[in-house]
Every structure is written in C-alpha cells, then in structure tokens.
Amino acid sequence: MIYTLPFIAALIGWFTNFIAVKMLFHPKEPINLLFFKVQGIFPKRQKVLAEKLGNMVAKDLFSVDDLLVQIKSADNSQTMTLVESKLDDFINTKLSKSMPMLAMFLNDELKNKIKNTLLEEIGEILPEVIESYGQQLKSSVDIKGIVTQKVLQFSTDKLEEILYSIMKKEFMFIEILGAVLGFLIGIIQVLLISFQ
C-alpha cells in the first residue's frame, strides 16, 4: 500500500496544476465564496491585459512610423505604372469626351508630351504626398487604442481560445510537471517511511 504513494502524489500534483491552469480562465464571472470573490485571472484582468498589449504593440512591435518608413522606401515603379495607365486613359478617352475641340488638336506626339510632363510632375510630388499622408495617418491612427479596444471586445471564450492556442504546450507542461513533482515527492515520502 505504501508503494502506491508516489502514484497518488503524482495524481494529486497533476490535478492541482490542472485546476490551477483552468482557474486562469474560470470562473468567467466573479463568484462569492464566503469572504472571497473568485474569478479567473484573465477575465478579471482583461482590461489590464488589453492596455499592456496595446502599449507593447504600439511601442515595440508596430507603429505608424514603421509603416511610413516602409512606404517611403518602397519601390514606386508599380505606382507610377498605374499612374501612367490612368493618364493614358484620361488623355485618350476622358479628355476627348469632355473637351472634343481640344482633342482635335492633340496628335500622338502631343499626347505623349503631355503625359510625360504630368508623369514627371507626379513623380516629383509623390514623396511630398506620401509624407503629407503619413503625417495625417500618424495623427489619426492610434495603434495602442485600436489593439486595446480589440482585446477588450474579445469575449472571455475568445480570449481563452487565443491564449490556449498560443500556450497549449506550456499549459500541458505545467500539468505534467505537477505529476512528476508529485511522483518525486511520493518517492521521497516512501523512502522516509521505509527508513524509520
């Protein structure tokens, strides 16, 4: 009977850690137990988690400044190809329809000259437009606030699902570690009892 002690201790160790992991998320709503209020850690501290996550994302992971650096360093050749295509459409189709008299005086050479002049001008002002848009973006987009709001809007079920998907192995390790430690403590108890 004494040799079953390590297995009982392992079961107790696993069970207590299993309960501890479950209590990270449950109960979802506060429950009064005599003089104590019991609630899962994550549901209870969701607001704090949301704020800290919002701060971390905005400060360390992603900022509007990072986005602006990427936009400014991006190859604008695709953008200019799109602009050129739109200018071709404007000069050859829309300009002819809206100003038919002017269209009569435009030959292909003149159309190309107008298009190339406009492309050159657009190419020069594009960095200014990007900078201006970037400043507007910087003043109007609050990454910290967006992340905080998104996390606050998660249901407790969704929050549990997300955290479990990220930390499933770690939670399982905690449960197994409880069983292993319980088993080792049981062996020590058996040895202590045997040597008395």
Order of alpha helices (4+ residues) and beta strands (2+ residues): alpha-beta-beta-alpha-alpha-alpha-alpha-alpha-alpha-alpha-alpha-alpha
